[in-house]
Amino acid sequence: MNLTPEIEQAIDGVLLDLQEGRAKEALEKIKLLQGRAPRVASLSSIAANAALLSKNLDVAEEYSLESLKERQSASDALVIQAVIEAVRLSDKNYTKIGDMRVRIETLLRESMAADPTNARPYLELAAVNRFSNRFEEALALLKSAQLRQSVDMDTSVTETAIALLQLQMLTDEDLPKLSENPGGDLQSLLCEAYTAMRLSDNTVAVSRLSQARERVSAKVFTKLLKDPAFSPYAKNKAFDDFFDSHSHRGKTAMQKE
């Protein structure tokens, strides 16, 4: 259908809410929009994402199934279903049927098949593999994801993830020595921060994290600190100023697994 200026403005409002973390408000606006313009493509997929961000798993699942039925944004819908399964897997009160980890990986593989150009399932499966210490597989998936990203900032985040994973794969003895004057680029600072954490040099780690935070927006910095490499250090009180409830302890369901 042709989009009227009013519909375009409404969609912009939904996407702005999602970008700024107002998932519940976005979901309510989508419901209204679906009533006004039910034929607008991908609304079910956007609604599923909004419901997932607002932690309403049942609604997220309902919208993801609707998206698949409509044959719109199938790849993203399958990723959402995989994330839902991961959240439920971490819920001790949820009755688990079968091997949910296998189901999560199957859904992500199906997402890749549905849209081989979508980086999202590659990133999610890489996170799953990293937390299972399947580093070689994770590295290959991150490199594949990088090839599928077109936004410079997304590519930068993935490049940093690859660099951090390569450090994870080294023993403490093989880690590079900390430099007195680290490079000013973001990736170098975060890699030095991780190395310092591994070597229990909290002073250097705090210094590098502080410098890194000054070079990027708060939103991107939070995204970078959600990398699984930092997970073992998120509860260290020395880094409370960086790994707060809005950065690392709110990590994704995939990363918890």
C-alpha positions in Angstrom: 0.0 0.0 0.0 1.1 3.6 -0.5 2.1 5.3 2.7 0.5 8.6 3.5 2.5 11.3 5.3 0.5 10.5 8.4 1.4 6.8 8.3 5.0 7.6 7.7 5.1 9.9 10.7 3.4 7.3 12.8 6.1 4.7 11.8 8.8 7.3 12.6 7.4 7.7 16.0 7.4 4.0 16.7 11.0 3.6 15.5 12.1 6.6 17.6 10.5 5.1 20.7 12.3 1.8 20.0 15.6 3.6 19.5 15.3 5.5 22.7 14.2 2.5 24.8 10.5 3.2 25.1 9.4 -0.3 24.0 6.0 -0.3 25.7 5.0 3.0 24.2 6.2 1.7 20.8 4.0 -1.4 21.1 0.9 0.6 21.9 1.5 2.9 18.9 2.0 -0.2 16.7 -1.4 -1.6 17.8 -3.1 1.7 16.9 -1.3 1.8 13.6 -2.3 -1.8 12.8 -5.9 -0.7 13.3 -5.5 2.3 10.9 -3.3 0.6 8.3 -3.3 -3.2 8.7 -1.7 -3.7 5.3 1.6 -1.8 6.1 4.4 -4.3 5.7 6.5 -5.6 8.6 4.4 -4.2 11.4 4.1 -7.6 13.0 7.9 -7.9 13.0 8.3 -4.5 14.6 5.7 -5.3 17.2 7.5 -8.6 18.0 10.7 -6.7 18.7 8.9 -4.1 20.8 7.2 -6.8 22.8 10.5 -8.6 23.3 12.2 -5.4 24.5 9.4 -4.8 27.0 9.8 -8.5 28.2 6.4 -9.6 27.1 7.4 -12.9 25.7 3.9 -14.3 25.0 3.0 -11.2 22.9 6.4 -11.3 21.2 5.9 -14.9 20.2 2.4 -14.2 19.0 3.6 -11.3 16.7 6.6 -13.3 15.5 4.3 -16.2 14.4 2.1 -13.6 12.7 5.1 -12.2 10.9 6.0 -15.7 9.7 2.4 -16.3 8.6 2.4 -13.1 6.6 5.8 -14.1 5.1 7.3 -10.8 6.1 10.6 -10.3 7.8 10.8 -14.1 8.4 14.5 -14.0 9.2 14.0 -11.5 12.0 10.9 -13.3 13.3 12.9 -16.5 13.7 15.7 -14.7 15.6 13.0 -13.3 17.9 11.7 -16.8 18.5 15.3 -18.0 19.3 15.7 -15.1 21.8 12.4 -16.0 23.4 13.6 -19.6 23.8 16.8 -18.4 25.4 15.0 -16.2 27.9 12.8 -19.1 28.8 15.8 -21.4 29.1 17.2 -19.1 31.9 13.8 -19.1 33.7 13.9 -21.8 36.5 10.1 -21.8 36.7 9.6 -22.5 33.0 8.8 -26.1 32.1 11.4 -27.0 29.5 10.5 -29.4 26.8 13.2 -31.2 24.9 16.7 -29.7 24.3 16.0 -26.0 24.1 19.6 -25.2 23.2 19.3 -27.3 20.1 16.1 -25.5 19.3 17.7 -22.1 19.7 20.5 -23.0 17.3 18.0 -24.5 14.9 15.9 -21.4 14.8 19.0 -19.2 14.2 20.1 -21.5 11.4 16.6 -21.3 9.9 16.9 -17.5 10.1 20.1 -17.6 8.2 18.5 -19.7 5.5 15.5 -17.3 5.3 17.7 -14.4 4.6 21.4 -15.1 4.0 22.1 -11.4 4.0 20.8 -10.7 7.6 23.7 -10.3 10.0 21.5 -10.6 13.1 21.3 -14.5 13.4 25.0 -14.7 12.8 25.7 -12.3 15.7 23.2 -14.1 18.0 24.6 -17.5 17.3 28.1 -16.2 17.8 27.1 -15.0 21.3 25.6 -18.5 22.0 28.9 -20.2 20.9 31.1 -17.8 22.9 29.2 -18.5 26.1 29.6 -22.2 25.3 33.4 -21.7 24.8 33.1 -22.7 21.1 35.4 -19.9 20.1 36.4 -21.0 16.7 32.8 -21.3 15.6 32.0 -18.0 17.1 34.9 -16.3 15.3 33.7 -17.6 12.0 30.2 -16.4 12.6 31.3 -12.9 13.6 33.4 -12.6 10.5 30.3 -13.7 8.5 28.2 -11.2 10.3 30.7 -8.4 9.5 30.3 -9.1 5.8 26.6 -8.6 6.1 26.7 -5.2 7.8 26.5 -2.0 6.0 26.4 0.6 8.8 29.8 1.7 9.8 29.0 1.7 13.5 27.6 -1.8 13.4 30.7 -2.9 11.5 32.9 -1.2 14.1 31.1 -3.1 17.0 31.6 -6.4 15.2 35.3 -5.7 14.5 35.8 -5.0 18.2 34.0 -8.2 19.1 36.3 -10.2 16.8 39.4 -8.5 18.3 38.1 -9.3 21.9 37.3 -12.9 21.0 40.8 -13.4 19.5 42.2 -12.2 22.9 39.8 -14.6 24.7 41.4 -17.4 22.8 44.8 -16.6 24.1 46.3 -17.9 27.4 47.3 -15.3 30.0 50.9 -15.8 29.1 50.3 -15.1 25.4 48.3 -11.9 26.0 50.0 -8.8 24.5 51.8 -6.6 26.9 50.0 -3.5 28.1 51.3 -0.3 26.5 52.2 2.8 28.4 50.6 4.9 25.6 47.8 2.9 24.1 46.3 3.8 20.7 43.6 6.4 20.8 41.1 4.3 18.7 38.2 2.7 20.5 39.0 -0.9 19.6 42.6 -0.6 21.0 41.4 0.9 24.3 38.7 -1.8 24.8 41.2 -4.6 24.0 43.7 -3.1 26.5 40.9 -2.8 29.1 40.0 -6.5 28.6 43.7 -7.5 28.7 44.2 -5.5 31.9 41.1 -7.2 33.5 42.5 -10.6 32.6 45.8 -9.7 34.2 44.0 -8.2 37.3 45.4 -4.7 36.6 42.2 -2.8 37.6 43.9 0.6 37.5 44.8 0.2 33.8 41.4 -1.3 33.0 39.6 1.6 34.5 41.8 4.1 32.7 41.2 2.4 29.3 37.5 2.2 29.9 37.3 5.8 30.9 39.1 6.8 27.7 37.0 4.6 25.6 33.8 6.0 27.0 34.9 9.6 26.0 35.2 8.6 22.4 31.7 7.2 21.7 28.1 7.8 22.6 26.7 6.3 25.8 24.4 4.0 23.7 27.3 2.6 21.7 29.6 2.2 24.7 26.8 0.2 26.4 26.5 -2.0 23.4 30.3 -2.6 23.3 30.4 -3.5 27.0 27.8 -6.2 26.4 30.5 -8.2 24.6 30.8 -11.7 26.2 34.5 -11.1 26.8 33.6 -8.6 29.6 31.0 -10.8 31.2 33.3 -12.4 33.9 34.2 -8.9 35.1 30.9 -7.2 35.1 30.3 -7.7 38.8 33.7 -6.5 39.9 33.1 -3.4 42.1 36.1 -1.7 40.5 34.1 -1.4 37.3 30.7 -0.5 38.8 30.9 2.9 37.0 30.9 1.2 33.6 28.9 -2.1 34.0 25.8 -0.6 35.5 22.2 -1.9 35.2 21.8 -0.2 31.8 25.0 -1.5 30.3 26.2 -5.0 31.1 23.9 -6.5 33.8 21.1 -6.0 31.4 22.7 -8.3 28.8 20.7 -10.1 26.2 19.1 -13.5 26.7 21.5 -15.0 24.2 24.5 -13.7 26.2 23.2 -15.3 29.4 23.4 -18.6 27.7 
